[in-house]
Amino acid sequence: MTADRSPVPLAVETLARLRPEIAVPTYDRRSLRGSIVHVGVGGFHRSHLATYIHDLCRAGCRDWAIIGAGILPGDAAMADALGAQDHLYSLITRSASTESVEVIGSITAYHHASPRGDVLVEQIADPTTQIVSLTVTEGGYPVDDATGRYLPDSNVAGPESAFGLIARGLDMRRRRGGGPLTVVSCDNVMSNGSAARVATLGEAACINDRLEAWVSDSVTFPNSMVDRITPATANADREWLAQRFGLLDRWPVVTEPFRQWVIEDSFAGDRPPLEDVGVVVTADVEPYELMKLRLLNASHSCLAYLAALGEIKTVDAAIAHPALRKFVVAYLEREATPVLPPVAHVDIPQYSAALIDRFANPRIGDQIARLCLDGSSKLPKFVLPTLRAQLARGGPVALAALALAGWCEYLNGVTQNGTPIDHADDPLLDPALAHARASRSDPAAFLAFTEVFGTDLARPGRFRETFAHAVNLLRTQGVGPAVDAALRHDPIA
């Protein structure tokens, strides 16, 4: 007889049958304390916070495990996938030359809180819960980017929204005499803790004044910076895992070796010993936030739309394109770095060079389409602060202008070869498309999209002219010549 070599479905009872090269949890998951409730269990959460907590569990810490929650109808798929696998999943880590697979065990339960979130409200109120963390994307915060005020009429506000459910859970916790709690945002939002605080207080005020006061006194919202490139899982990843490692996982996660988490030391209740697993716990996160948002995230967004116009599908293929590589490197050196405050113990040129290497990793397969998501939320946070800082100092802006022109042309829906573009989701897609259409007769009309650009960038002047010139070059000559022209337009002083 020959041994059965068919792939093994992932579950607690099958861990002993997995191939020895697959690392599996050696801790007793039944003894873990479900003290973190995480809203938004996507790929990034499972490659980032969940792996740090997994490492704590491996080191013998039993006080921290994760209760996952999804609040969208589509999260039913994650509930089904994790539920069928005892909430285990595999982490596929790929560098340019190596790959490894590890089973992560730090998520011990998952609640699908849609269409009603009562189960999530109860979990937040549970005295065992010490932290509510969340990844709800840049567009998931009902907070005005310009004023920092709560937006009650936003499409991500209300009692069944992420922050509405958090506020309801906090109210139940308060009424039951529960202890203090920490809300940790893991989204790519500048001062994400502060934004989470504004959103939570706004929802709390809609419930009652007593809750708003209690949240102010008993809940903290530390700012944090998070980083790990994590592309969307593809069917090819599942097939590779089954064929190469003999493991059937309904929803594995693919990521890079690099990970980073910097968090403000501002916890209302118990705090996990995150520094034991490489997290930077500090009094001031802002310099790290600015570095990551204005270098990594900005580079991703600057690259995305130009790559899409060139019909390039993955980040590694985009950064291998000579003109696009020059574009990203020059943007980092000329426009982003000179207006970036210093970051303690970080060599910024070295960090930027490492970004290019990370983007070039051919084993990740990060999709350009993923980076094109939510442009109206991302660009004001990632690119426009650098642009405005350079305008204020009379510095170079041609590369940022080209990146924004790329977004405009992407919204117009046709690549440089005439292929129709399927637009990625965007919270302001309809007005974005309308302003892009208006730009067909007057390129600068796109800058009248005040929800993104405010009122300053549309005014007559150097940026308006530079932007219009970039749009015209993209339309008449294509991505490569437009990049070459932008590189010549603002020479290094």
ABEGO torsion letter per residue (X at the ends): XBBBABBBBBBAAAAAABBAABBBBABBAAABBBABBBBGBBAAAAABAAAAAAAAAAAGBAABBBBBBBABAAAAAAAAAAAAAGGBBBBBBBBAABBBBBBBAABABBBBBOABAAAAAAAAABAABABBBBBAEAAABBBBAAAGBBBAABAABEAABAAAAAAAAAAAAAAAGBBBBBBBBABBBBGAAAAAAAAAAAAAAAABAAAAAAAAAABBBBBBBBBBBBBBBBAAAAAAAAAAAGBBBABBBBBBABBBBBBBBBBABBBBBAAAAGBBBBABAAAAAAAAAAAAAAAAAAAAAAAAAAGBABAAAAAABAAAAAAAAAAAAAAAAAABBBBBGBBAAAAAAAAAAAAABAAAGBBAAAAABGAAAAAAAAAAAAAAAAAAAGBBAAAAAAAAAAAAAAAAGBBAAGBBBBBBBBAAAAAAAAAAAAAAABAAAAAABAAAAEAAAABBEAAAAAAAAAAAAAAAAEAAAAAAAAAAABBBX
